[in-house]
Amino acid sequence: MLGKVGKSRVGAKSAGKSPFADLVNYVAREADGKGREVDKEEMGVLNLDADVEDMDLVIRQMNMAAAKTAKNGKFKGDPVYHLILSWQEGDKPTPKQVKDCVQHTLKALGMAECQAVWAIHHDTDNDHVHIAVNRVHPEKGIVMGPPRRDYHVIDKAMRELELIHGFRRDNGPYVTLDTENGPQIVRMSRKERAEKGLLKHGDEIGPRTTPAAKAAERSQGAPSFQEWAQWGPTNAMHDALEKPDAMWRDLHEALAPYGIQIQTKGTGMVVSTTLENGRILACPISKLDRNFTKMRLEQRLGTFTPPSPSFSQKPATTTYADFLHEAQSGHQQDGPAPHDGVAPGRGDNGQRAKRRAERQQAREDLHTRYQADQQRIKDTRRDARKALLARQKVEREAQRQDHKGRKSLFITRKVATGMGRQAATSLWAYTAASEKEALQKRHLKERHALPRTMVWRDWLEQQAAPPIEDESAKAALRGIRYRERRNDNQKKNGIEGEEVEELKPILSKLHHEIDHRRQLIHYRDAQGRDLFTDTGPRIDVHDRAESTVEAALRIAAQKYGAVDITGSSAFREQAARAAARLGIQVRDTDLQKVWQLEREAMQPKQPQRGDETQRMGKTDRPDPRPGRPGKER
């Protein structure tokens, strides 16, 4: 499990606006851009006299508690605390477990008595819970937290929850070590974690990916501009800097073929490129290499000099825009390398190559359709929005006139019933404000319902979901997820290969469960234990029993033809021997000897030459017994 503190709110700066409204509404909906509300059974509230059915009441109660600090004037900070807890892929916490995790973490932060609302989100491959917490105590009216260095407190709570509920372990400032006395949670510095190979990112193992680059990589379904620039463009910069008399002009010339420019920004420096639609992408130059800081480059090359107007820039031949188009249209390989060979005794008469060509064409058509859809939305959205705003303006004016005509009659009727004029006027003000707020909410929903352009990943998920269920979109999503986990998968026990068919159950004898949203097929035994999971281009093997490995290999052979094996050395050798016995081709170079030895061990032993001569001698002797046909007497 991992925990982090998120943004407290989006835009509650204006006076009179609730500081909790934006975050609570965000928590109550899936964060996938589709506006889907979270299932009420996967939501909960703490220390509130309201339930998940009435989010407006929840917001009002949190506002009232926070307002207590405004009266004494001692606290002028942000009363909102946004906490996010995330589980590793494969962990499926129940709402009861999630509630316990929320309460445990808030108790560790000293905020157990604070108001909070939480909801489970499934819009990524890792289930996670968003928690909106009111830092102000609902009764005491004082700020309850969080403590200094709250991320350390949160991380330790995550290790504790992993042990309590049996969730898969993760690493942070605190690490769980197995000792003779049982699991122990210990604090480790970044240096210690780097030495033990527990550090996932950071300067110790390379430039850290920025949050914006991570978000772009997910939404685009392709490596981010930062990751792409860390290869060819960075190597070109290194080559230019190797010249003894290198100048800024040499760096500009080295990056020109990639369509990249170097610019100063604030006190630092960035590299940028322009996409086909005119959008500019940029990242700090230090994210390409930690030695590429403005200070170090200027120490080496002198004060930064932008390219002069007379600079004859080389034409860009390898741009990020071209790379992105090729990646999304399927020309960049997402999954394992293509395979046209066949295992011994198997043949496909070129069917794999044919299916590969068909899938490539379908992927290109899919990307063309995506571009056409986005262009159509751009062309129609402006006129649709203009017409909607004009209609809403008319409705607001009609409501204003209606209120103007009803006000005096409303107050007169209330006074006639014995209510004081001042109380009747206040009641009218409340009634009019409620109607106005209802109209504003309806108008906001109508504006949100306008068609919007979608990023590639969200559009693919829309096309893969019912009722469309486009098979090309499903295959593209499986390829994207494989690429995102390529490095991590090498450490996990599994079998990989080129996927050319649609994802479907193959072994009917095993119990299977299809996860349509994540495009997975879970194979389980009769007791419900996970055996292996088919993700499309890869089969993750969870159980090392011989029967499980052979079953996974049979599925892999039918899907891929030939296989790559990843994971521990013991598992790879076990799977390679099983593949040899089943006649399944293994593509890993380092496993060829193991595979060949197992094949030779299966062959019947040939008789030795001496034994063969001896047997022949015995056969050629005349039989002294009479009556044997075919023998001399």
For each residue, the residues with C-beta under 8 A, 3 or more apart:
1: 85 86 87 88 91 101 158 159 161 162 167 170
2: 85 86 155 158 170 172
3: 83 84 85 86 105 151 154 155 157 158
4: 83 84 86 151 154
5: 81 82 83 84 146 150 151 154
6: 82 83 84 130
7: 10 82
8: 19 23 78 80 81 82
9: 12 19 20 22 23 78 80 82
10: 7 22 23 26
11: 14 22
12: 9 17 18 19 20 21 22 80
13: 17
14: 11 17
15:
16:
17: 12 13 14 21
18: 12 21 59 62 63
19: 8 9 12 63 66 78 79 80
20: 9 12 23 24 59 62 63 66 79 80 132 134
21: 12 17 18 24 25 59
22: 9 10 11 12 25 26
23: 8 9 10 20 26 27 80 82 132
24: 20 21 27 28 55 58 59 62 117 132
25: 21 22 28 29 55
26: 10 22 23 29 31 130
27: 23 24 38 117 118 119 130 131 132
28: 24 25 37 38 43 52 55 117 119
29: 25 26 35 36 37 38
30: 34 35 36 37 38 121 122 123
31: 26 121 123 130
32: 36 123 458 461
33: 452 454 458
34: 30 458 462
35: 29 30 448
36: 29 30 32
37: 28 29 30
38: 27 28 29 30 42 43 119 120 121
39: 42 43
40: 43 52 53
41: 95
42: 38 39 95 98 119 120
43: 28 38 39 40 52 117 118 119 120
44: 52 95 98 99 102 117 118 119
45: 48 50 51 52 58 115 116 117 118
46: 102 103 106 114 115 116 117 118
47: 113 114 115 116 138
48: 45 58 61 62 115 116 117
49: 61
50: 45 54 57 58 61
51: 45 54
52: 28 40 43 44 45 55 58 117
53: 40
54: 50 51 57 58
55: 24 25 28 52 58 59 117
56: 59 60
57: 50 54 60 61
58: 24 45 48 50 52 54 55 61 62 117
59: 18 20 21 24 55 56 62 63
60: 56 57 63 64
61: 48 49 50 57 58 64 65 115 138
62: 18 20 24 48 58 59 65 66 115 132 134
63: 18 19 20 59 60 66 67
64: 60 61 67 68
65: 61 62 68 115 134 136 137 138 141
66: 19 20 62 63 69 70 79 134 136
67: 63 64 70 71
68: 64 65 71 72 136 141
69: 66 72 74 75 79 136 141 142 143
70: 66 67 73 75
71: 67 68
72: 68 69 75 141
73: 70 76
74: 69
75: 69 70 72 79 136 143
76: 73
77: 143
78: 8 9 19 135
79: 19 20 66 69 75 134 135 136 143
80: 8 9 12 19 20 23 132 133 134 135
81: 5 8 111 114 132 133 134 135 145 146
82: 5 6 7 8 9 23 130 131 132 133
83: 3 4 5 6 105 106 130 131 133 154
84: 3 4 5 6 128 129 130 131
85: 1 2 3 98 101 102 105 128 129 131 158
86: 1 2 3 4 126 127 128
87: 1 91 92 93 126 127 128 167 168
88: 1 91 126 167 168 170
89: 125 126
90: 168
91: 1 87 88 127 167 168
92: 87 127
93: 87 97 98 101 120 127 165 167
94: 97 98
95: 41 42 44 98 99 120
96: 99 100
97: 93 94 100 101 165
98: 42 44 85 93 94 95 101 102 118 120 129
99: 44 95 96 102 103 118
100: 96 97 103 104 161 164 165
101: 1 85 93 97 98 104 105 129 161 165
102: 44 46 85 98 99 105 106 116 118 129 131
103: 46 99 100 106 107 112
104: 100 101 107 108 157 160 161 164
105: 3 83 85 101 102 108 109 131 154 157 158 161
106: 46 83 102 103 109 111 112 114 116 131 133
107: 103 104 110 111 112
108: 104 105 153 154 156 157 160
109: 105 106 145 146 147 150 153 154 157
110: 107 144 145 146 147
111: 81 106 107 114 116 133 135 144 145 146
112: 103 106 107
113: 47 137 138 144
114: 46 47 81 106 111 133 134 135 136 137 138 144 145
115: 45 46 47 48 61 62 65 133 134 138
116: 45 46 47 48 102 106 111 131 132 133 134
117: 24 27 28 43 44 45 46 48 52 55 58 131 132
118: 27 43 44 45 46 98 99 102 129 130 131 132
119: 27 28 38 42 43 44 129 130
120: 38 42 43 93 95 98 127 128 129
121: 30 31 38 124 127 128 129 130
122: 30 127 517
123: 30 31 32
124: 121 128 218
125: 89 481 518
126: 86 87 88 89
127: 86 87 91 92 93 120 121 122
128: 84 85 86 87 120 121 124
129: 84 85 98 101 102 118 119 120 121
130: 6 26 27 31 82 83 84 118 119 121
131: 27 82 83 84 85 102 105 106 116 117 118
132: 20 23 24 27 62 80 81 82 116 117 118
133: 80 81 82 83 106 111 114 115 116
134: 20 62 65 66 79 80 81 114 115 116 138
135: 78 79 80 81 111 114 143 144 145 146
136: 65 66 68 69 75 79 114 141 142 143 144
137: 65 113 114 140 141 142 143 144
138: 47 61 65 113 114 115 134
139:
140: 137
141: 65 68 69 72 136 137
142: 69 136 137
143: 69 75 77 79 135 136 137
144: 110 111 113 114 135 136 137
145: 81 109 110 111 114 135 150
146: 5 81 109 110 111 135 150 153
147: 109 110 150 153
148:
149: 152 153
150: 5 109 145 146 147 153 154
151: 3 4 5 154 155 173
152: 149 155 156 173 174 187
153: 108 109 146 147 149 150 156 157
154: 3 4 5 83 105 108 109 150 151 157 158
155: 2 3 151 152 158 159 172 173 174
156: 108 152 153 159 160 173 174 185
157: 3 104 105 108 109 153 154 160 161
158: 1 2 3 85 105 154 155 161 162 170 172 174
159: 1 155 156 162 163 169 172 174 175 176 185
160: 104 108 156 157 163 164 185
161: 1 100 101 104 105 157 158 164 165 167
162: 1 158 159 165 166 167 168 169 170 176
163: 159 160 166 176 183 185
164: 100 104 160 161
165: 93 97 100 101 161 162
166: 162 163
167: 1 87 88 91 93 161 162
168: 87 88 90 91 162
169: 159 162 176
170: 1 2 88 158 162
171: 175 193 198 199 200
172: 2 155 158 159 175
173: 151 152 155 156 187 188
174: 152 155 156 158 159 185 186 187 188
175: 159 171 172 185 186 187 188 193 198
176: 159 162 163 169 183 184 185 186
177: 183 184 185 186
178: 182 183 184
179: 182 183 184
180:
181: 184
182: 178 179
183: 163 176 177 178 179
184: 176 177 178 179 181
185: 156 159 160 163 174 175 176 177
186: 174 175 176 177
187: 152 173 174 175
188: 173 174 175 192 193 196 198
189: 192 193
190: 193 194 199 202 204
191: 194 195 204
192: 188 189 195 196
193: 171 175 188 189 190 196 198 199
194: 190 191 197 198 199 202 204 205
195: 191 192
196: 188 192 193
197: 194
198: 171 175 188 193 194
199: 171 190 193 194 202 204 205
200: 171
201: 205 206 208 209
202: 190 194 199 205 208
203: 206 207 208 290
204: 190 191 194 199
205: 194 199 201 202
206: 201 203 290
207: 203 230 286 287 288 289 290
208: 201 202 203 287
209: 201 213 214 217 224 226 227 287
210: 213 214 226 283 284 287
211: 214 215
212: 215 216 283
213: 209 210 216 217 224 225 226 227 283 287
214: 209 210 211 217 218 224
215: 211 212 218 219
216: 212 213 219 220 224 225 281
217: 209 213 214 220 222 223 224 227 484
218: 124 214 215 221 457 484
219: 215 216 455 456 457 458
220: 216 217 224 324 327 328 455 456 457
221: 218 327 328 456 457 460 476 477 480
222: 217 323 324 327 328 332 456 480
223: 217 227 228 323 327
224: 209 213 214 216 217 220 227 228
225: 213 216 228 229 273 281 282 283 320
226: 209 210 213 229 230 283 287 288
227: 209 213 217 223 224 230 231
228: 223 224 225 231 232 233 320 323
229: 225 226 232 233 234 258 260 271 283 288 320
230: 207 226 227 233 234 287 288 289
231: 227 228 234 235
232: 228 229 235 236 258 318
233: 228 229 230 236 237 254 255 258 260 271 288
234: 229 230 231 237 238 288 289 292
235: 231 232 238 239
236: 232 233 239 240 254 255 257 258
237: 233 234 240 241 251 254 255 288 289 292
238: 234 235 241 242 289
239: 235 236 242 254
240: 236 237 243 246 250 251 253 254
241: 237 238 246 250 251 300
242: 238 239 246
243: 240 246 250
244:
245:
246: 240 241 242 243 250 251 300 301
247: 250 251 301 302 305
248: 251 252 262 301 302 304 305 306
249: 252 253 305 307 311
250: 240 241 243 246 247 253 254
251: 237 240 241 246 247 248 254 255 262 301
252: 248 249 255 256 261 262 307 311 313
253: 240 249 250 256 313 314
254: 233 236 237 239 240 250 251 257
255: 233 236 237 251 252 258 260 261 262 271
256: 252 253 259 260 313 314 315 316
257: 236 254 314 315 316 317 318
258: 229 232 233 236 255 273 316 318 319 320
259: 256 273 274 316 318 319 320 321
260: 229 233 255 256 271 272 273 320
261: 252 255 271 272 273 307
262: 248 251 252 255 269 270 271 285 304 306
263: 269 270 271 272 282 306
264: 268 269 270 294 304
265: 268 269 270 282
266:
267: 294
268: 264 265 284 285 286 293 294
269: 262 263 264 265 284 285 286 293 294 297 304
270: 262 263 264 265 282 283 284 285
271: 229 233 255 260 261 262 263 282 283 285 288
272: 260 261 263 280 281 282
273: 225 258 259 260 261 280 281 282 319 320 321
274: 259 278 279 280 281 321
275: 278 279 280 281 320 321 324
276: 321 325
277:
278: 274 275
279: 274 275
280: 272 273 274 275
281: 216 225 272 273 274 275 320
282: 225 263 265 270 271 272 273
283: 210 212 213 225 226 229 270 271 287 288
284: 210 268 269 270 287
285: 262 268 269 270 271 288 292 293 294 297
286: 207 268 269 289 290 292 293 294
287: 207 208 209 210 213 226 230 283 284
288: 207 226 229 230 233 234 237 271 283 285 292
289: 207 230 234 237 238 286 292
290: 203 206 207 286 293
291: 296
292: 234 237 285 286 288 289 296 297
293: 268 269 285 286 290 296 297
294: 264 267 268 269 285 286 297 298 304
295: 298 299
296: 291 292 293 299 300
297: 269 285 292 293 294 300 301 304
298: 294 295 301 302 303 304
299: 295 296
300: 241 246 296 297
301: 246 247 248 251 297 298 304
302: 247 248 298 305
303: 298
304: 248 262 264 269 294 297 298 301
305: 247 248 249 302 308
306: 248 262 263
307: 249 252 261 311 313
308: 305 311
309:
310:
311: 249 252 307 308
312:
313: 252 253 256 307
314: 253 256 257
315: 256 257
316: 256 257 258 259 319
317: 257
318: 232 257 258 259 322 323
319: 258 259 273 316 322 323
320: 225 228 229 258 259 260 273 275 281 323 324
321: 259 273 274 275 276 324 325
322: 318 319 325 326
323: 222 223 228 318 319 320 326 327 332
324: 220 222 275 320 321 327 328
325: 276 321 322 328 329 367
326: 322 323 329 331 332
327: 220 221 222 223 323 324 331 332 334
328: 220 221 222 324 325 367 370 456
329: 325 326 363 364 367 368
330: 334 359 360 363 364 367 476
331: 326 327 360
332: 222 323 326 327
333: 337 338
334: 327 330 476 479 480 482 483 537
335: 478 479 482 483 496 498 499 536 537 538
336: 339 482 496 497 498 537 538 560 564
337: 333 498 587
338: 333 356 498
339: 336 352 497 498 560 561 562 587
340: 350 352 353
341: 561 562 585
342: 346 347 348 561 562 585
343: 346 557 561 562 583 584 585
344: 583 585
345: 583
346: 342 343 557 561 583
347: 342
348: 342 351 352 561
349:
350: 340 353 354
351: 348 354 355
352: 339 340 348 355 356 498 500 561
353: 340 350 356 357
354: 350 351 357 358
355: 351 352 358 359 500 501
356: 338 352 353 359 360 498 500
357: 353 354 360 361
358: 354 355 361 362
359: 330 355 356 362 363 472 475 500
360: 330 331 356 357 363 364
361: 357 358 364 365
362: 358 359 365 366 471 472
363: 329 330 359 360 366 367 472 475 476
364: 329 330 360 361 367 368
365: 361 362 368 369 472
366: 362 363 369 370 463 470 472 473 476
367: 325 328 329 330 363 364 370 371
368: 329 364 365 371 372
369: 365 366 372 373
370: 328 366 367 373 374 456 459
371: 367 368 374 375
372: 368 369 375 376
373: 369 370 376 377 459
374: 370 371 377 378 453 454 459
375: 371 372 378 379
376: 372 373 379 380
377: 373 374 380 381 451 452 453
378: 374 375 381 382 453
379: 375 376 382
380: 376 377 383 384 451
381: 377 378 384 385 450 451 452 453
382: 378 379 385 386
383: 380 386 387
384: 380 381 387 388 450 451
385: 381 382 388 389 447 450
386: 382 383 389 390
387: 383 384 390 391
388: 384 385 391 392 446 447 450
389: 385 386 392 393
390: 386 387 393 394
391: 387 388 394 395
392: 388 389 395 396 443 446
393: 389 390 396 397
394: 390 391 397 398
395: 391 392 398 399 439 443
396: 392 393 399 400 439 443
397: 393 394 400 401
398: 394 395 401 402
399: 395 396 402 403 435 436 439
400: 396 397 403 404
401: 397 398 404 405
402: 398 399 405 406
403: 399 400 406 407 432 435 436
404: 400 401 407
405: 401 402 409
406: 402 403 409 410
407: 403 404 410 411 428 432
408: 411 412
409: 405 406 412 413
410: 406 407 413 414 424 428 431
411: 407 408 414 415 421 424 425 428
412: 408 409 415 416
413: 409 410 416 417
414: 410 411 417 419 423 424 427 428
415: 411 412 418 419 420 421 424
416: 412 413
417: 413 414
418: 415
419: 414 415 423 424 427
420: 415 423 424
421: 411 415 424 425
422: 425 426
423: 414 419 420 426 427
424: 410 411 414 415 419 420 421 427 428
425: 411 421 422 428 429
426: 422 423 429 430
427: 414 419 423 424 430 431
428: 407 410 411 414 424 425 431 432
429: 425 426 432 433
430: 426 427 433 434
431: 410 427 428 434 435
432: 403 407 428 429 435 436
433: 429 430 436 437
434: 430 431 437 438
435: 399 403 431 432 438 439
436: 399 403 432 433 439 440
437: 433 434 440 441
438: 434 435 441 442
439: 395 396 399 435 436 442 443
440: 436 437 443 444
441: 437 438 444 445
442: 438 439 445 446
443: 392 395 396 439 440 446 447
444: 440 441 447 448
445: 441 442 448 449
446: 388 392 442 443 449 450
447: 385 388 443 444 450
448: 35 444 445
449: 445 446
450: 381 384 385 388 446 447
451: 377 380 381 384
452: 33 377 381
453: 374 377 378 381
454: 33 374 458 459 462
455: 219 220 458 459
456: 219 220 221 222 328 370 459 460
457: 218 219 220 221 460 461 477 480
458: 32 33 34 219 454 455 461 462
459: 370 373 374 454 455 456 462 463
460: 221 456 457 463 464 473 476 477 480
461: 32 457 458 464 465 473 477
462: 34 454 458 459 465 468
463: 366 459 460 468 470 473
464: 460 461 468 469 470 473 474 477 519
465: 461 462 468 469 516 517
466: 469 516
467:
468: 462 463 464 465 473
469: 464 465 466 474
470: 366 463 464 473 474
471: 362 474 475 502
472: 359 362 363 365 366 475 476
473: 366 460 461 463 464 468 470 476 477
474: 464 469 470 471 477 478 502 503 519
475: 359 363 471 472 478 479 499 502 503 536
476: 221 330 334 363 366 460 472 473 479 480
477: 221 457 460 461 464 473 474 480 481 519
478: 335 474 475 481 482 499 503 519 535 536 537
479: 334 335 475 476 482 483 499 536 537
480: 221 222 334 457 460 476 477 483 484
481: 125 477 478 484 485 518 519 535 536
482: 334 335 336 478 479 485 486 489 535 536 537 538
483: 334 335 479 480 486
484: 217 218 480 481
485: 481 482 488 489
486: 482 483 489 490
487: 490
488: 485 491 492
489: 482 485 486 492 494 496 538 540 566
490: 486 487 566
491: 488 566 567
492: 488 489 540 566 567
493: 540 541 542 544 566 567 568 571
494: 489 538 539 540 541 565 566 567
495: 538 539 541 552 553 556 560 563 564 565 566 575
496: 335 336 489 537 538 539 560 563 564 565 566
497: 336 339 537 556 559 560 561 562 563 564
498: 335 336 337 338 339 352 356 537 560 561
499: 335 475 478 479 503 536 537 559 560
500: 352 355 356 359
501: 355 504 559
502: 471 474 475
503: 474 475 478 499 519 521 534 536
504: 501 521
505: 508 512 514 521
506: 534 554 555 558 559
507: 510 512 523 551 554 555
508: 505
509:
510: 507 523 524 525 531 551
511: 523 524 525 526 528
512: 505 507 521 522 523 524
513: 521 522 524
514: 505 520 521 522
515: 518 519 520 521 522
516: 465 466 519
517: 122 465
518: 125 481 515
519: 464 474 477 478 481 503 515 516 535 536
520: 514 515 533 534 535
521: 503 504 505 512 513 514 515 533 534
522: 512 513 514 515 530 533
523: 507 510 511 512 530 531 532 533 534 551 552
524: 510 511 512 513 527 528 529 530 531
525: 510 511 528 529 531
526: 511
527: 524
528: 511 524 525
529: 524 525 543
530: 522 523 524 533 542 543
531: 510 523 524 525 541 542 543 548 551 552
532: 523 539 540 541 542 543 548 551 552
533: 520 521 522 523 530 539 540 542
534: 503 506 520 521 523 539 555 559
535: 478 481 482 519 520 538 539 540
536: 335 475 478 479 481 482 499 503 519
537: 334 335 336 478 479 482 496 497 498 499
538: 335 336 482 489 494 495 496 535
539: 494 495 496 532 533 534 535 552 555 556
540: 489 492 493 494 532 533 535
541: 493 494 495 531 532 544 548 549 552 567 571 575
542: 493 530 531 532 533
543: 529 530 531 532 548
544: 493 541 548 549 571 574
545: 548 549
546: 549 550 574 578
547: 550 551
548: 531 532 541 543 544 545 551 552
549: 541 544 545 546 552 553 571 574 575 578
550: 546 547 553 554 578 582
551: 507 510 523 531 532 547 548 554 555
552: 495 523 531 532 539 541 548 549 555 556
553: 495 549 550 556 557 563 575 578 579 582 584
554: 506 507 550 551 557 558 582
555: 506 507 534 539 551 552 558 559
556: 495 497 539 552 553 559 560 563 584
557: 343 346 553 554 560 561 563 582 584
558: 506 554 555
559: 497 499 501 506 534 555 556
560: 336 339 495 496 497 498 499 556 557 563
561: 339 341 342 343 346 348 352 497 498 557 585
562: 339 341 342 343 497 584 585 586 587
563: 495 496 497 553 556 557 560 579 584 585 586 587
564: 336 495 496 497 586 587 588
565: 494 495 496 571 572 575 576 579 586 588 591
566: 489 490 491 492 493 494 495 496 572
567: 491 492 493 494 541 571 572 575
568: 493 571 572
569: 572 573
570: 573 574
571: 493 541 544 549 565 567 568 574 575
572: 565 566 567 568 569 575 576 588 591
573: 569 570 576 577 591 594
574: 544 546 549 570 571 577 578
575: 495 541 549 553 565 567 571 572 578 579
576: 565 572 573 579 580 586 588 591 594 595 598
577: 573 574 580 581 594 595 598
578: 546 549 550 553 574 575 581 582
579: 553 563 565 575 576 582 584 585 586 595
580: 576 577 583 584 586 594 595 596 598 599 602
581: 577 578 598 602
582: 550 553 554 557 578 579
583: 343 344 345 346 580
584: 343 553 556 557 562 563 579 580
585: 341 342 343 344 561 562 563 579
586: 562 563 564 565 576 579 580 591 592 595
587: 337 339 562 563 564
588: 564 565 572 576 591 592
589: 592
590:
591: 565 572 573 576 586 588 594 595
592: 586 588 589 595 596
593: 596 597
594: 573 576 577 580 591 597 598
595: 576 577 579 580 586 591 592 598 599
596: 580 592 593 599 600
597: 593 594 600 601
598: 576 577 580 581 594 595 601 602
599: 580 595 596 602 603
600: 596 597 603
601: 597 598
602: 580 581 598 599
603: 599 600
604:
605:
606:
607: 611 612 615
608: 611 612
609: 612 613
610: 613 614
611: 607 608 614 615
612: 607 608 609 615 616
613: 609 610 616 617
614: 610 611 617 618
615: 607 611 612 618 619
616: 612 613 619 620
617: 613 614 620 621
618: 614 615 621
619: 615 616
620: 616 617
621: 617 618
622: 631 632
623: 628 631
624:
625: 628
626: 633
627:
628: 623 625 631
629:
630:
631: 622 623 628
632: 622
633: 626
